Structure formats: C-alpha cells, structure tokens
C-alpha cells in the first residue's frame, strides 16, 4: 500500500474537502472488496441515501471483524492522517486527543462507550452500474463526542 506524501494531501485539503492519495489498493484488492458487498452478513447496517435526502444509492458499515484488507488500509492510513487531523484541530482551537497508535485510540473510544467506529464501504457506481471506486473511513463522521474524546480524524461526506 502506498499512501503518498502526507504534506501533499494536507495541502490539497486546505483547498478542497477531499484529496487524492495515489493508488492505495491493487486492482485485485479492489475487486475483492467489491465482491464483499454482495454478502449482507459482512455489514452491520445499510443506509439508503434517498431516505435521508443524501442523494441516490446506499452505503454500508462493515461488521466486526473487519475484512483484513480494510483493517490493513485503516492502519496504514492512520499515521498519515493523524498529523493532518492534529493540524486542523489546532487551527480550530480544539483538542487533538488522538494518540500516535490507532489501537490505543480505539481502546479509548471503546472505553468511552463508542464501540462502533464507522468503517464505511461506498460503492460508487456509474450510470451503467459498474463499480468504479471504493472508499473507507477509519472513523465516523468527524462529529464532536460528548465523551470529551473529540472528533474522529476523518470526516465522511
């Protein structure tokens, strides 16, 4: 997995709500993830976007245990996204509670009652119905929690 330069991603996020990271997964890995979508047992919930006026389509939250490739991707991205999250927290004059280690962050979240982080699977389909992109996020929505642990480091859109 190649994450790319964190500085380039951080600079891009200063100008837009998203950034290109470069290729994170091989074509074979993407195909394997796409195949997971057909198995509803892999997911703890499905959100139908039109119902919430989010647009068309759906997305799903993976159930535990996470697929190995999703867990690997989440762990690989943590050290690259963490400095960006801390920089934005500083800019917003907010606390930056995230430890250097993702497992430690998950332990803190679980201890505070947040046992379900939001690893998402977004099938981005073209009009022809072919799947063209997969996104995952290591944490849910980026909202501030009442636990005092602060926001998640990546905000899903």
C-alpha positions in Angstrom: 0.0 0.0 0.0 1.4 3.4 -1.0 -0.2 6.3 0.8 1.6 9.1 -0.9 3.1 12.2 0.7 1.1 13.4 3.7 2.2 17.0 3.0 0.6 16.9 -0.4 -2.6 15.5 1.0 -2.6 18.2 3.7 -2.0 21.0 1.2 -4.8 19.7 -1.0 -7.2 19.6 2.0 -6.5 23.2 2.6 -8.1 24.0 -0.8 -10.8 21.4 -1.1 -12.9 19.0 1.0 -11.0 16.0 -0.4 -7.6 15.0 -1.6 -6.1 12.3 -3.9 -3.7 9.9 -2.1 -2.5 8.0 -5.0 -3.2 4.3 -5.5 -3.8 2.6 -2.2 -5.0 -0.8 -3.4 -4.3 -3.0 -6.4 -7.0 -3.8 -9.0 -7.2 -7.3 -7.4 -7.7 -5.9 -3.9 -10.4 -3.5 -5.2 -12.2 -6.4 -6.9 -12.0 -8.5 -3.7 -13.6 -5.6 -1.7 -16.3 -5.1 -4.3 -17.2 -8.8 -4.0 -17.8 -8.3 -0.3 -20.8 -6.0 -1.0 -22.9 -8.9 -2.1 -22.7 -10.6 1.3 -25.0 -8.7 3.7 -23.6 -10.7 6.6 -20.4 -8.6 6.3 -22.2 -5.4 7.3 -23.9 -4.2 10.5 -26.1 -1.7 8.7 -27.0 -0.3 5.3 -28.0 3.4 4.8 -30.3 4.1 1.8 -29.2 7.6 0.9 -32.5 8.8 -0.7 -34.4 8.1 2.5 -32.2 10.7 4.3 -32.1 13.0 1.2 -28.3 12.3 0.8 -28.7 11.5 -2.9 -29.1 8.1 -4.6 -27.6 4.8 -3.7 -26.5 3.2 -0.4 -23.6 2.7 1.8 -22.8 0.1 4.4 -20.9 -0.1 7.7 -18.7 -3.2 8.0 -19.4 -5.6 10.9 -16.7 -6.9 13.1 -14.3 -8.5 12.4 -13.3 -6.1 9.7 -12.1 -7.7 6.4 -8.3 -7.9 6.6 -7.8 -5.5 3.7 -10.0 -2.9 5.3 -8.2 -3.2 8.6 -4.8 -3.1 6.9 -5.9 0.1 5.0 -7.1 1.8 8.1 -3.9 1.0 10.0 -1.7 2.2 7.0 -3.6 5.5 6.7 -3.6 6.3 10.4 0.0 7.7 10.7 -0.6 9.8 7.5 -3.9 11.2 8.5 -3.1 11.9 12.2 -0.8 14.9 11.6 -3.5 16.4 9.3 -6.2 15.9 12.0 -4.0 17.4 14.6 -3.2 20.4 12.4 -6.9 21.0 11.8 -7.7 20.7 15.4 -5.0 23.3 16.2 -6.4 25.6 13.6 -9.9 25.3 15.0 -8.6 25.7 18.6 -9.9 22.3 19.5 -8.2 19.5 21.4 -6.4 16.8 19.4 -6.9 13.7 21.6 -5.6 11.2 19.1 -2.7 9.1 20.3 0.0 8.0 17.8 -1.2 4.5 17.9 -4.6 3.6 16.2 -5.2 0.6 18.6 -4.8 3.0 21.5 -7.3 5.4 20.0 -9.8 2.5 19.5 -9.3 1.4 23.1 -10.0 5.0 24.3 -13.1 5.2 22.1 -14.4 1.8 23.3 -13.7 2.7 26.9 -15.8 5.9 26.4 -18.7 3.8 25.0 -18.0 4.3 21.3 -17.7 0.7 20.3 -18.7 1.1 16.7 -16.3 3.1 14.6 -17.6 3.8 11.1 -15.6 1.9 8.6 -17.7 2.6 5.5 -17.9 0.9 2.2 -19.1 3.3 -0.5 -19.9 1.7 -3.8 -19.5 4.5 -6.3 -21.4 3.3 -9.4 -21.5 4.8 -12.8 -24.9 5.1 -14.6 -24.1 1.8 -16.3 -24.0 0.2 -12.9 -20.3 -0.7 -12.8 -18.4 -0.1 -9.6 -15.6 2.4 -10.1 -14.4 3.4 -6.6 -14.3 2.2 -3.0 -13.8 4.5 0.0 -13.3 3.6 3.6 -13.0 5.9 6.6 -11.3 5.0 9.8 -13.8 6.7 12.0 -17.3 8.0 11.9 -18.4 11.4 10.7 -15.9 13.7 12.5 -18.5 15.0 14.9 -17.5 16.1 18.4 -18.4 13.5 21.0 -20.0 14.1 24.4 -17.3 11.8 25.9 -14.7 14.6 25.6 -12.6 12.4 23.3 -13.1 14.8 20.5 -13.8 14.3 16.8 -12.8 11.4 14.6 -9.8 12.2 12.5 -11.5 11.7 9.1 -14.8 13.1 8.2 -17.0 11.1 5.9 -19.1 13.1 3.4 
